[in-house]
Amino acid sequence: MYLDYFGLSAKPFQLTPDHRFLYLSPAHKKAVAYLRYGLTQAEGFIVVTGDIGTGKSTLVRNLFATIDTKKLTAAQLVTTQLDANELLGLVSAAFKLPYANLTKAELLAQFQGFLRAECIAGRRVLLVIDEAQNLPIRTLEELRMLSNFEAENQPLLQCFLLGQKEFRITLGSPQLEQLRQRVIASTDLRPLSRSDTTEYIHHRLRLCGWDDNPIIEADCFTLIQDFTNGTPRKINLLMDRILLYVCLEELIKIDSSVVSSVIEELQAEDYVPANSITDEERLSSPDPLEPRLAALEQIFSDSADLLRAHANTIDPSLRKLP
């Protein structure tokens, strides 16, 4: 709606990850360097962690857009709660291999054959697993076993693991000692600083043809930083709504009053970032589940009363009900 109003060529703050909009803050630049370093090493695991919305998926898309497909066959797997027995099937599907009605032994033999065929063709194989914090320890161990495949002392599979910060806790488990020994690089994506938030917004706008329309006053960026805590996804959500607001109100600039108005709208819609709520506010706010929990407790209480009333006619053993 607002593209024509501002003369923009595309939406600068869409929520869908797009590698063309990648902004290299110091933390993101380091993560990109580690991923590229990992590709040159052609072995082991690279681990990138970060809070929700810090840009991990954008990094992956940037990686896939820049790799040489003549030398590297890559696939991405976004995990849920993945059991160790399901891993081979999903990995096979990610590399477009048959998997239906195959036993684990058949899947394993097929995948090993695929790795060897790629090696003979002069291509290395990379598996990128996103949302790795969802992987149970047994599944991670299964993944480590897959990385054992070699040909002439050369590893046939390399893995990049991307996950939220809690994934580091999982990696610290004693059962994953062997996997940790194969992690050749690890980094953590942090939220953007105040100056990076400003440059991030300008960067995305310029890529869409922005020429100071609308004008953004300097004091707006402090409000944006405070509300989003420098998380790129939250910045995108807020800025997209700000541009829509300015368009609908037929304004020509973004000032602190505009930003404050949009923030109030988002707060009213319960889109408040968790880090913008203080502990005191959280503790004092009513729990929306309480009425339903109270109703359930009443149902359970009524049911217990009914059972006690009819205990003699149902089963003598029920007389011991409290």
Backbone hydrogen bonds in HBPLUS format (Angstrom, degrees):
<---DONOR---> <-ACCEPTOR-->    atom                        ^
c    i                          cat <-CA-CA->   ^        H-A-AA   ^      H-
h    n   atom  resd res      DA  || num        DHA   H-A  angle D-A-AA Bond
n    s   type  num  typ     dist DA aas  dist angle  dist       angle   num
A0006-PHE N   A0002-TYR O   3.09 MM   4  6.28 151.2  2.17 151.4 156.4     1
A0007-GLY N   A0003-LEU O   2.77 MM   4  5.69 115.8  2.18 138.2 156.5     2
A0008-LEU N   A0003-LEU O   2.86 MM   5  4.84 154.0  1.92 140.7 143.5     3
A0009-SER N   A0208-CYS O   2.85 MM 199  5.06 162.6  1.88 137.1 143.1     4
A0021-PHE N   A0018-ASP O   3.00 MM   3  5.79 162.3  2.03 123.9 128.9     5
A0022-LEU N   A0019-HIS O   3.14 MM   3  5.17 166.4  2.16 108.6 110.9     6
A0029-LYS N   A0025-SER O   2.76 MM   4  5.88 159.2  1.80 163.0 169.1     7
A0030-LYS N   A0026-PRO O   3.04 MM   4  6.19 152.5  2.11 142.0 148.8     8
A0031-ALA N   A0027-ALA O   3.05 MM   4  6.31 154.6  2.12 141.8 148.6     9
A0032-VAL N   A0028-HIS O   2.94 MM   4  6.18 161.6  1.98 150.5 154.7    10
A0033-ALA N   A0029-LYS O   2.99 MM   4  6.19 156.8  2.05 144.0 150.6    11
A0034-TYR N   A0030-LYS O   2.93 MM   4  6.21 152.4  2.00 148.3 155.7    12
A0035-LEU N   A0031-ALA O   2.96 MM   4  6.24 158.0  2.01 150.5 156.3    13
A0036-ARG N   A0032-VAL O   2.97 MM   4  6.20 161.2  2.00 151.7 156.6    14
A0037-TYR N   A0033-ALA O   2.82 MM   4  5.97 151.2  1.91 143.4 152.4    15
A0038-GLY N   A0034-TYR O   2.84 MM   4  6.03 155.1  1.90 146.1 152.9    16
A0039-LEU N   A0035-LEU O   3.10 MM   4  6.44 148.5  2.20 141.6 149.3    17
A0040-THR N   A0036-ARG O   3.15 MM   4  6.51 148.7  2.26 143.8 151.5    18
A0040-THR N   A0037-TYR O   3.07 MM   3  5.20 119.9  2.45  97.0 111.8    19
A0041-GLN N   A0037-TYR O   3.09 MM   4  6.43 140.6  2.25 146.1 157.3    20
A0041-GLN N   A0038-GLY O   3.12 MM   3  5.10 126.2  2.42  94.0 108.1    21
A0042-ALA N   A0038-GLY O   3.05 MM   4  6.33 141.5  2.21 147.9 157.8    22
A0159-CYS N   A0044-GLY O   3.35 MM 115  6.60 166.8  2.37 154.6 158.1    23
A0045-PHE N   A0182-ARG O   2.86 MM 137  5.92 160.2  1.90 143.5 145.4    24
A0184-ILE N   A0045-PHE O   2.92 MM 139  5.98 142.8  2.06 149.6 160.2    25
A0046-ILE N   A0159-CYS O   3.10 MM 113  6.65 147.8  2.21 144.6 154.5    26
A0161-LEU N   A0046-ILE O   2.74 MM 115  6.08 167.3  1.75 170.3 174.8    27
A0047-VAL N   A0185-ALA O   3.03 MM 138  6.46 163.6  2.06 151.1 155.9    28
A0187-THR N   A0047-VAL O   2.99 MM 140  6.48 152.6  2.06 156.0 164.0    29
A0048-VAL N   A0161-LEU O   2.92 MM 113  6.33 160.3  1.96 157.8 163.3    30
A0163-GLY N   A0048-VAL O   3.04 MM 115  6.59 151.4  2.12 148.3 156.6    31
A0049-THR N   A0187-THR O   3.06 MM 138  6.53 160.1  2.10 150.9 156.6    32
A0189-LEU N   A0049-THR O   2.64 MM 140  6.07 166.4  1.66 160.3 160.5    33
A0050-GLY N   A0163-GLY O   3.09 MM 113  6.63 131.8  2.33 141.5 154.4    34
A0054-THR N   A0051-ASP O   3.29 MM   3  5.81 147.7  2.40 141.7 136.5    35
A0233-ARG N   A0053-GLY O   3.11 MM 180  4.73 160.0  2.15 140.3 142.8    36
A0059-LEU N   A0055-GLY O   3.12 MM   4  6.35 150.5  2.21 145.0 152.3    37
A0060-VAL N   A0056-LYS O   3.12 MM   4  6.51 152.9  2.19 148.1 155.0    38
A0061-ARG N   A0057-SER O   3.03 MM   4  6.33 160.7  2.07 148.9 153.6    39
A0062-ASN N   A0058-THR O   2.92 MM   4  6.12 151.1  2.00 145.5 153.8    40
A0063-LEU N   A0059-LEU O   2.91 MM   4  6.17 152.7  1.98 146.0 153.6    41
A0064-PHE N   A0060-VAL O   2.91 MM   4  6.23 162.9  1.94 155.6 159.1    42
A0065-ALA N   A0061-ARG O   2.99 MM   4  6.10 139.8  2.16 137.9 148.5    43
A0066-THR N   A0063-LEU O   3.12 MM   3  5.35 147.0  2.23 103.3 112.9    44
A0067-ILE N   A0063-LEU O   3.18 MM   4  6.27 125.9  2.49 151.0 163.5    45
A0071-LYS N   A0068-ASP O   2.98 MM   3  5.59 154.4  2.05 116.1 123.7    46
A0072-LEU N   A0068-ASP O   2.96 MM   4  6.02 131.2  2.20 146.0 160.1    47
A0124-ARG N   A0071-LYS O   2.95 MM  53  6.33 161.3  1.99 143.6 140.6    48
A0073-THR N   A0124-ARG O   2.76 MM  51  6.09 170.0  1.77 169.4 171.4    49
A0126-LEU N   A0073-THR O   2.87 MM  53  6.19 161.2  1.90 150.8 155.0    50
A0075-ALA N   A0126-LEU O   3.04 MM  51  6.52 145.4  2.17 154.8 165.2    51
A0128-VAL N   A0075-ALA O   2.87 MM  53  6.19 171.7  1.88 163.5 166.4    52
A0077-LEU N   A0128-VAL O   2.75 MM  51  6.16 157.0  1.80 163.5 170.1    53
A0130-ASP N   A0077-LEU O   2.84 MM  53  6.14 150.8  1.93 143.2 153.0    54
A0079-THR N   A0130-ASP O   3.20 MM  51  6.39 170.6  2.21 153.6 150.8    55
A0082-LEU N   A0080-THR O   2.91 MM   2  5.54 111.2  2.40 115.1  97.5    56
A0086-GLU N   A0083-ASP O   2.90 MM   3  5.24 144.7  2.03 107.7 118.7    57
A0087-LEU N   A0084-ALA O   3.35 MM   3  5.32 146.9  2.47  97.4 106.4    58
A0090-LEU N   A0086-GLU O   3.17 MM   4  6.45 164.7  2.19 160.2 164.0    59
A0091-VAL N   A0087-LEU O   2.87 MM   4  6.04 161.7  1.90 160.8 166.7    60
A0092-SER N   A0088-LEU O   2.89 MM   4  5.95 158.2  1.94 144.2 150.6    61
A0093-ALA N   A0089-GLY O   2.96 MM   4  6.20 155.7  2.02 143.1 150.0    62
A0094-ALA N   A0090-LEU O   2.89 MM   4  6.10 151.5  1.97 143.4 151.1    63
A0095-PHE N   A0091-VAL O   3.15 MM   4  6.48 142.7  2.29 144.9 153.6    64
A0095-PHE N   A0092-SER O   3.17 MM   3  5.28 127.5  2.46  96.9 109.9    65
A0097-LEU N   A0092-SER O   2.75 MM   5  4.89 168.8  1.76 146.0 145.0    66
A0096-LYS N   A0093-ALA O   2.91 MM   3  4.76 158.2  1.96 106.4 109.5    67
A0107-LEU N   A0103-THR O   2.87 MM   4  6.16 159.8  1.91 154.0 159.9    68
A0108-LEU N   A0104-LYS O   2.87 MM   4  6.02 157.6  1.92 149.1 155.3    69
A0109-ALA N   A0105-ALA O   2.99 MM   4  6.17 162.2  2.02 146.5 150.9    70
A0110-GLN N   A0106-GLU O   2.91 MM   4  6.04 158.5  1.96 146.6 153.1    71
A0111-PHE N   A0107-LEU O   2.88 MM   4  6.05 160.0  1.92 148.3 153.7    72
A0112-GLN N   A0108-LEU O   2.98 MM   4  6.15 159.1  2.03 148.3 154.1    73
A0113-GLY N   A0109-ALA O   2.99 MM   4  6.17 154.1  2.06 143.3 150.5    74
A0114-PHE N   A0110-GLN O   2.90 MM   4  6.19 150.2  1.99 145.7 154.3    75
A0115-LEU N   A0111-PHE O   2.95 MM   4  6.23 159.7  1.99 150.9 155.3    76
A0116-ARG N   A0112-GLN O   3.05 MM   4  6.28 160.7  2.09 147.9 152.9    77
A0117-ALA N   A0113-GLY O   2.93 MM   4  6.10 155.1  1.99 145.9 153.2    78
A0118-GLU N   A0114-PHE O   2.97 MM   4  6.21 158.0  2.02 151.9 157.2    79
A0119-CYS N   A0115-LEU O   3.00 MM   4  6.22 152.7  2.08 144.1 151.8    80
A0120-ILE N   A0116-ARG O   2.94 MM   4  6.21 159.8  1.98 151.2 155.8    81
A0121-ALA N   A0117-ALA O   3.03 MM   4  6.25 145.4  2.16 140.7 150.3    82
A0123-ARG N   A0118-GLU O   2.80 MM   5  5.14 163.5  1.83 157.4 151.9    83
A0122-GLY N   A0119-CYS O   2.98 MM   3  5.09 156.8  2.03 104.9 111.7    84
A0158-GLN N   A0125-VAL O   3.04 MM  33  6.37 152.6  2.11 152.7 161.4    85
A0127-LEU N   A0158-GLN O   2.87 MM  31  6.24 163.3  1.90 161.6 166.9    86
A0160-PHE N   A0127-LEU O   2.97 MM  33  6.38 155.4  2.03 147.5 153.9    87
A0129-ILE N   A0160-PHE O   2.87 MM  31  6.24 168.0  1.88 173.2 175.0    88
A0162-LEU N   A0129-ILE O   2.88 MM  33  6.11 173.9  1.88 168.0 166.7    89
A0134-ASN N   A0131-GLU O   3.11 MM   3  6.09 171.5  2.12 126.3 128.9    90
A0132-ALA N   A0162-LEU O   2.79 MM  30  5.64 179.3  1.79 145.4 145.7    91
A0135-LEU N   A0132-ALA O   3.05 MM   3  5.48 167.5  2.07 116.3 120.4    92
A0139-THR N   A0136-PRO O   3.10 MM   3  5.32 121.1  2.47 100.6 114.7    93
A0140-LEU N   A0136-PRO O   3.07 MM   4  6.44 155.1  2.13 152.5 159.8    94
A0141-GLU N   A0137-ILE O   2.93 MM   4  6.22 151.8  2.01 151.1 159.1    95
A0142-GLU N   A0138-ARG O   2.98 MM   4  6.23 148.4  2.08 140.1 148.9    96
A0143-LEU N   A0139-THR O   2.91 MM   4  6.21 148.4  2.01 143.9 152.7    97
A0144-ARG N   A0140-LEU O   2.93 MM   4  6.24 151.8  2.01 143.6 151.1    98
A0145-MET N   A0141-GLU O   3.01 MM   4  6.32 150.9  2.10 144.5 152.0    99
A0146-LEU N   A0142-GLU O   3.13 MM   4  6.51 145.7  2.25 142.1 150.7   100
A0146-LEU N   A0143-LEU O   3.10 MM   3  5.13 120.0  2.48  94.4 109.1   101
A0147-SER N   A0143-LEU O   3.19 MM   4  6.58 142.4  2.34 143.2 153.1   102
A0147-SER N   A0144-ARG O   3.04 MM   3  5.13 124.9  2.36  95.6 110.1   103
A0148-ASN N   A0145-MET O   3.03 MM   3  5.27 158.5  2.07 106.7 112.9   104
A0149-PHE N   A0146-LEU O   3.34 MM   3  6.09 171.5  2.35 118.1 120.2   105
A0156-LEU N   A0149-PHE O   2.99 MM   7  5.72 156.9  2.05 151.8 147.1   106
A0151-ALA N   A0154-GLN O   2.92 MM   3  5.20 149.0  2.01 136.9 146.0   107
A0154-GLN N   A0151-ALA O   3.03 MM   3  5.20 147.3  2.14 103.5 113.6   108
A0167-PHE N   A0164-GLN O   2.87 MM   3  5.78 165.0  1.89 130.0 135.1   109
A0168-ARG N   A0165-LYS O   3.01 MM   3  5.86 155.8  2.07 124.3 128.9   110
A0169-ILE N   A0166-GLU O   3.01 MM   3  5.25 133.2  2.24 101.9 114.3   111
A0170-THR N   A0166-GLU O   3.32 MM   4  6.80 153.5  2.39 146.0 152.3   112
A0171-LEU N   A0167-PHE O   2.95 MM   4  6.27 159.3  1.99 150.0 155.5   113
A0172-GLY N   A0168-ARG O   3.16 MM   4  6.30 129.6  2.43 131.5 143.2   114
A0172-GLY N   A0169-ILE O   3.09 MM   3  5.14 134.4  2.30  95.8 108.7   115
A0173-SER N   A0170-THR O   3.01 MM   3  5.55 166.7  2.03 120.1 122.8   116
A0176-LEU N   A0173-SER O   2.98 MM   3  5.56 160.7  2.02 118.3 124.5   117
A0177-GLU N   A0174-PRO O   3.39 MM   3  5.64 148.3  2.50 119.2 115.7   118
A0180-ARG N   A0176-LEU O   2.94 MM   4  6.22 165.8  1.96 159.4 163.1   119
A0181-GLN N   A0177-GLU O   3.15 MM   4  6.42 145.9  2.27 144.3 152.9   120
A0182-ARG N   A0179-LEU O   2.84 MM   3  5.25 152.8  1.91 111.6 120.8   121
A0183-VAL N   A0180-ARG O   3.15 MM   3  5.25 165.8  2.18 106.9 111.2   122
A0192-LEU N   A0230-GLY O   2.72 MM  38  4.36 165.5  1.74 131.1 125.8   123
A0197-THR N   A0193-SER O   2.81 MM   4  6.00 151.1  1.89 151.9 159.6   124
A0198-THR N   A0194-ARG O   3.25 MM   4  6.52 157.2  2.30 144.2 149.0   125
A0199-GLU N   A0195-SER O   3.05 MM   4  6.34 163.4  2.08 146.7 151.1   126
A0200-TYR N   A0196-ASP O   2.69 MM   4  5.75 151.3  1.77 147.3 156.1   127
A0201-ILE N   A0197-THR O   3.10 MM   4  6.28 159.6  2.14 147.1 150.7   128
A0202-HIS N   A0198-THR O   3.12 MM   4  6.39 166.3  2.14 150.0 153.7   129
A0203-HIS N   A0199-GLU O   2.75 MM   4  5.80 157.0  1.80 148.2 155.4   130
A0204-ARG N   A0200-TYR O   3.10 MM   4  6.31 165.7  2.12 150.3 152.3   131
A0205-LEU N   A0201-ILE O   3.09 MM   4  6.23 159.2  2.13 148.5 154.7   132
A0206-ARG N   A0202-HIS O   2.85 MM   4  5.99 164.1  1.88 154.2 158.5   133
A0207-LEU N   A0203-HIS O   3.18 MM   4  6.39 152.6  2.26 144.9 151.6   134
A0208-CYS N   A0205-LEU O   2.99 MM   3  5.29 145.4  2.11 105.0 115.7   135
A0210-TRP N   A0205-LEU O   3.03 MM   5  5.19 157.2  2.08 137.6 135.6   136
A0209-GLY N   A0206-ARG O   3.03 MM   3  5.11 162.5  2.06 113.0 113.2   137
A0215-ILE N   A0252-ILE O   3.36 MM  37  6.75 159.9  2.41 143.0 139.5   138
A0254-ILE N   A0215-ILE O   2.61 MM  39  5.99 161.2  1.64 168.1 175.2   139
A0217-GLU N   A0254-ILE O   2.97 MM  37  6.19 174.5  1.97 172.6 172.7   140
A0220-CYS N   A0217-GLU O   3.07 MM   3  5.80 161.6  2.11 121.3 127.2   141
A0221-PHE N   A0218-ALA O   3.29 MM   3  6.08 148.8  2.39 119.9 124.6   142
A0224-ILE N   A0220-CYS O   2.98 MM   4  6.29 157.9  2.03 153.1 160.1   143
A0225-GLN N   A0221-PHE O   2.88 MM   4  5.97 159.3  1.92 142.3 148.0   144
A0226-ASP N   A0222-THR O   2.94 MM   4  6.11 162.6  1.97 149.5 154.1   145
A0227-PHE N   A0223-LEU O   3.04 MM   4  6.18 155.3  2.10 145.8 152.0   146
A0228-THR N   A0224-ILE O   3.00 MM   4  6.06 160.3  2.04 151.0 156.1   147
A0229-ASN N   A0225-GLN O   2.75 MM   4  5.25 136.6  1.94 143.9 152.1   148
A0231-THR N   A0228-THR O   3.16 MM   3  5.68 162.3  2.20 115.5 120.1   149
A0234-LYS N   A0231-THR O   3.01 MM   3  5.44 118.8  2.40 112.1 126.9   150
A0235-ILE N   A0231-THR O   2.95 MM   4  6.20 153.0  2.03 155.9 164.4   151
A0236-ASN N   A0232-PRO O   2.90 MM   4  6.18 157.1  1.95 151.9 157.7   152
A0237-LEU N   A0233-ARG O   3.05 MM   4  6.34 158.4  2.10 145.2 150.4   153
A0238-LEU N   A0234-LYS O   2.98 MM   4  6.18 166.4  2.00 148.9 152.3   154
A0239-MET N   A0235-ILE O   2.81 MM   4  5.92 172.3  1.82 158.2 160.9   155
A0240-ASP N   A0236-ASN O   2.94 MM   4  5.92 158.4  1.99 147.1 153.0   156
A0241-ARG N   A0237-LEU O   3.30 MM   4  6.46 157.0  2.36 141.4 146.9   157
A0242-ILE N   A0238-LEU O   2.91 MM   4  6.18 146.0  2.02 145.7 156.5   158
A0243-LEU N   A0239-MET O   2.94 MM   4  6.17 165.1  1.97 153.7 155.8   159
A0244-LEU N   A0240-ASP O   3.11 MM   4  6.32 155.4  2.18 141.1 148.1   160
A0245-TYR N   A0241-ARG O   2.87 MM   4  6.01 158.1  1.92 144.9 151.0   161
A0246-VAL N   A0242-ILE O   2.93 MM   4  6.19 165.4  1.95 156.8 159.5   162
A0247-CYS N   A0243-LEU O   3.02 MM   4  6.17 156.4  2.08 144.0 150.6   163
A0248-LEU N   A0244-LEU O   2.91 MM   4  6.14 168.7  1.92 156.1 158.8   164
A0249-GLU N   A0245-TYR O   2.93 MM   4  6.09 152.1  2.01 149.7 157.6   165
A0251-LEU N   A0246-VAL O   2.92 MM   5  5.12 170.2  1.93 151.4 154.3   166
A0250-GLU N   A0247-CYS O   3.02 MM   3  4.93 152.1  2.10 100.0 108.7   167
A0258-VAL N   A0255-ASP O   3.10 MM   3  5.41 123.4  2.43 104.4 117.8   168
A0259-VAL N   A0255-ASP O   3.15 MM   4  6.52 165.0  2.18 157.2 160.7   169
A0260-SER N   A0256-SER O   2.92 MM   4  6.02 163.0  1.95 147.1 152.1   170
A0261-SER N   A0257-SER O   2.99 MM   4  6.09 152.9  2.06 140.1 147.3   171
A0262-VAL N   A0258-VAL O   3.05 MM   4  6.33 159.9  2.09 153.8 158.4   172
A0263-ILE N   A0259-VAL O   2.95 MM   4  6.14 161.0  1.99 152.3 158.0   173
A0264-GLU N   A0260-SER O   2.99 MM   4  6.18 154.8  2.05 145.5 151.9   174
A0265-GLU N   A0261-SER O   3.06 MM   4  6.36 148.7  2.16 140.7 149.3   175
A0266-LEU N   A0262-VAL O   2.94 MM   4  6.27 161.5  1.97 155.0 159.0   176
A0267-GLN N   A0263-ILE O   2.89 MM   4  6.11 156.4  1.94 149.4 156.3   177
A0268-ALA N   A0264-GLU O   2.95 MM   4  6.13 151.4  2.03 143.3 150.9   178
A0269-GLU N   A0265-GLU O   3.06 MM   4  6.35 131.6  2.31 138.8 151.9   179
A0269-GLU N   A0266-LEU O   3.08 MM   3  4.99 130.4  2.33  92.3 106.0   180
A0271-TYR N   A0266-LEU O   2.87 MM   5  5.14 167.5  1.88 156.3 152.3   181
A0270-ASP N   A0267-GLN O   3.07 MM   3  5.04 160.5  2.11 105.7 109.0   182
A0276-SER N   A0273-PRO O   2.92 MM   3  5.48 163.6  1.94 119.5 124.8   183
A0277-ILE N   A0274-ALA O   3.23 MM   3  5.71 169.2  2.24 116.7 119.0   184
A0282-ARG N   A0278-THR O   2.96 MM   4  6.23 157.4  2.01 151.0 157.7   185
A0283-LEU N   A0279-ASP O   2.93 MM   4  6.11 158.7  1.97 150.0 155.1   186
A0284-SER N   A0280-GLU O   2.98 MM   4  6.11 148.2  2.09 142.9 151.6   187
A0285-SER N   A0281-GLU O   2.96 MM   4  5.93 130.8  2.21 141.8 152.4   188
A0290-GLU N   A0287-ASP O   3.04 MM   3  5.49 157.4  2.09 115.6 122.3   189
A0293-LEU N   A0289-LEU O   2.89 MM   4  6.10 158.7  1.93 159.8 167.0   190
A0294-ALA N   A0290-GLU O   2.85 MM   4  6.02 160.0  1.89 156.9 162.1   191
A0295-ALA N   A0291-PRO O   3.06 MM   4  6.27 153.2  2.13 141.0 147.9   192
A0296-LEU N   A0292-ARG O   2.97 MM   4  6.25 156.1  2.03 146.7 152.9   193
A0297-GLU N   A0293-LEU O   2.89 MM   4  6.15 158.3  1.94 150.4 156.4   194
A0298-GLN N   A0294-ALA O   3.02 MM   4  6.29 151.0  2.10 145.1 152.6   195
A0299-ILE N   A0295-ALA O   3.00 MM   4  6.32 153.1  2.07 145.8 153.1   196
A0300-PHE N   A0296-LEU O   2.90 MM   4  6.21 163.3  1.93 156.0 159.7   197
A0301-SER N   A0297-GLU O   2.89 MM   4  6.07 153.9  1.95 144.3 152.1   198
A0302-ASP N   A0298-GLN O   2.85 MM   4  6.07 161.6  1.88 150.9 155.4   199
A0303-SER N   A0299-ILE O   2.90 MM   4  6.12 153.7  1.97 147.0 154.8   200
A0304-ALA N   A0300-PHE O   2.94 MM   4  6.18 154.6  2.00 146.4 152.8   201
A0305-ASP N   A0301-SER O   3.00 MM   4  6.30 158.2  2.05 149.6 155.3   202
A0306-LEU N   A0302-ASP O   2.99 MM   4  6.23 152.7  2.06 144.2 151.7   203
A0307-LEU N   A0303-SER O   2.96 MM   4  6.25 155.6  2.02 149.0 155.2   204
A0308-ARG N   A0304-ALA O   2.97 MM   4  6.23 159.1  2.01 150.8 156.2   205
A0309-ALA N   A0305-ASP O   2.99 MM   4  6.19 153.4  2.07 145.0 152.3   206
A0310-HIS N   A0306-LEU O   3.19 MM   4  6.40 141.2  2.35 141.8 151.0   207
A0311-ALA N   A0308-ARG O   3.41 MM   3  5.03 170.2  2.42  99.0 100.9   208
A0313-THR N   A0310-HIS O   3.14 MM   3  5.47 129.1  2.41 104.6 117.2   209
A0314-ILE N   A0310-HIS O   3.11 MM   4  6.25 129.3  2.38 148.5 162.6   210
A0314-ILE N   A0311-ALA O   3.24 MM   3  5.25 141.1  2.40  97.2 108.1   211
A0315-ASP N   A0311-ALA O   3.16 MM   4  6.07 160.6  2.20 155.3 158.0   212
A0318-LEU N   A0315-ASP O   2.94 MM   3  5.54 154.1  2.01 118.3 125.9   213
A0319-ARG N   A0316-PRO O   3.07 MM   3  5.63 166.5  2.09 116.4 120.7   214
A0321-LEU N   A0318-LEU O   3.01 MM   3  5.52 160.3  2.05 117.8 120.3   215
